[in-house]
Amino acid sequence: MTIIYLITIFAMAVFLGVELITKVPATLHTPLMSGTNAISGITIVGAVGILLTGVPLSDFGWLGLMLGGLAVFLATINVVGGFVVTNRMLQKFKGRKSS
Amino acid sequence: MMAYETLATLKDVLVALLYLTSAIFFIVGIKRLAHPKHAPQGNFLGAMGMLIAFVTAFIDFGITVDVAGETLRFESGYWVVILLAVLLGAVVGVVSAIKVQMTSMPQMVAIFNGFGGLASLLVAGVYYQLSLIEGALETTALIATVFSGLIGAITFTGSFIAFSKLQGLKIIPDKPVTFKGDLAFKLMLLALLLALGVLYVLDPSLALYWGIVMGGFVLGLFLVIGIGGADMPVVIALLNAYSGLAAAATGFVLSNTVLIISGSLVGASGIILSAIMCKAMNRSLTNVLFGGFGGVASSLSDDDVYAGKVKSTSAEEVAMILKGAQRVVIVPGYGMAVARASSAVKQLSDALEADGIQVTFGIHPVAGRMPGHMNVLLAEESIAYEKLLDLDTINPQFSSTDLVLILGANDVVNPLARDPQSPIAGMPILNVDEAGTCVVIKRSLGSGFAGLPNPLFALDNTLMLFSDAKKAVEEMVRAYKEL
């Protein structure tokens, strides 16, 4: 049953995404891309999740731990870098109506 | 004391509501991105949504309510690793986001996409590894693991190749790299990986998962090396979609709603952008990914088109024409980015406007190397976004324009697109030839990405200014001010 519920959410979100994105003008396509790119760093939630486990290191293994840490690191770059660079771009677009 | 059953339910409800809140922040954030004035606020809302999701992850995965044992505990797990990774990642992210030049934005977006994809496949892989210890995954979660691994891997190496091409690292050439039977090779590799995926779902093992990931790395590599520079806008948009879909797949592995919602929003965004880019080239996605130009031989030689008809001009002469103009349209292309000419363009536009000349910019959807590339470069120079006009808005205005300045653009202004026999037939172009005079600033008569001669350069009302874009515009500004 859970899977049906998850697939429903997925399908609805795709349609919502299409509706939202088609309203963004071409001028803002680059910030849109880098902004949504930052949102795809949401995988950080899963990355943090796997490291919050109680599984002892002997079972988890150093490799597992390293890969988990790498996932958190990369997702953080994606999120933080993405939002900061998008903000930098958008500040240039904002409020220069009559130059 | 509250019963532990209630406590467990309470935790689940709280987590679900917080994830929902975070998803709403993302949705409203993207909605606000639709207008330049509200867009920074939209981006801020997105960042807040991310913060909420991040904090919620600690409640979701850290707090365990043991109903049978009547205990509640917080599992801090490997918090040192999390802390270090987040700090390091934040520093790297902020520094690169602040330092990157606006002209390097396409490769920046490309590499960030790649990081997102790699993170998603790592999460799916390690989560699967943990499930071997803590309890097996359901079949649906196993299927999702395959998709997460495969899409994540393709996103990572594909983005790396795109980055390398855009950055000019010369690891692989900017031109499409193709070899005999490459399409068959790619299709066979994909089929093999899907077969391995089925095998993995039936009889999962760590070795098989990482094997699929390795195969995905190879596939991502081969998918992007075959694509040339001017098709990059499509590829970057598509990789953006993939990074989202990889996150959504990881959401299915973890049964996590916020991952699924955010991932599919990003997936939809990337797919729409790729579709817009394809439409702007009148090509199908399949054609961009597997066909490429090159396949169609042009019957026109450069000599037929150009011989004796090309008139070259000087910056001084253009300055004189500008002096007498009332409406000027500037059409920028990738050449403007390469020559870093945008600040000179701003000076020119300021000088013209000071004399009451109307200046607007005609921007083709695929000008540059990513969607909206030209707009970002011009916005960087404080050129108001109202002056940046898209194809449909600017095209009817060319007939009443005195002078069009074409800066490093070629295929997007090639009138051959109107000839049904030509390889770019049907591609929507900027109708610059309807203007009084066209000045094309270009280093040589060399052809654009489509490998075609451009009859525009030989028209009676076209003047060629053979020069570096930045140098040419700077000379023009100087000459104009001296008049």
Interface residues (C-beta under 8 A of the other chain):
Chain A: T2 I3 L6 I9 F10 A13 V14 F15 L16 G17 V18 L20 I21 T22 K23 V24 P25 A26 T27 L28 H29 T30 P31 L32 M33 S34 G35 T36 N37 A38 I39 S40 G41 I42 T43 I44 V45 G46 A47 V48 G49 I50 L51 L52 T53 G54 V55 D59 F60 G61 G64 L65 L67 G68 G69 L70 A71 V72 F73 L74 A75 T76 I77 N78 V79 V80 G81 G82 F83 V84 V85 T86 N87 R88 M89 L90 Q91 K92 F93 K94 G95 R96 K97 S98 S99
Chain B: F26 I27 G29 I30 K31 L33 A34 H35 P36 K37 A39 P40 G42 N43 F44 G46 A47 G49 M50 A53 F54 T56 A57 F58 D60 F61 G62 T64 E75 S76 G77 Y78 W79 V81 I82 L84 A85 V86 L88 G89 A90 V92 G93 V94 S96 A97 I98 V100 M102 M105 M108 V109 F112 N113 F115 G116 L118 A119 S120 L122 V123 A124 G125 V126 Y127 Q129 L130 I133 E134 E138 T140 I236 A237 N240 S243 G244 A246 A247 A248 T250 G251 F252 V253 L254 S255 N256 T257 V258 L259 I260 I261 S262 G263 S264 L265 V266 G267 A268 S269 G270 I272 L273 I276 I363 P365 M370 P371 G372 H373 N375 V376 A379 E380 S382 I383 A384 Y385 E386 L388 D390
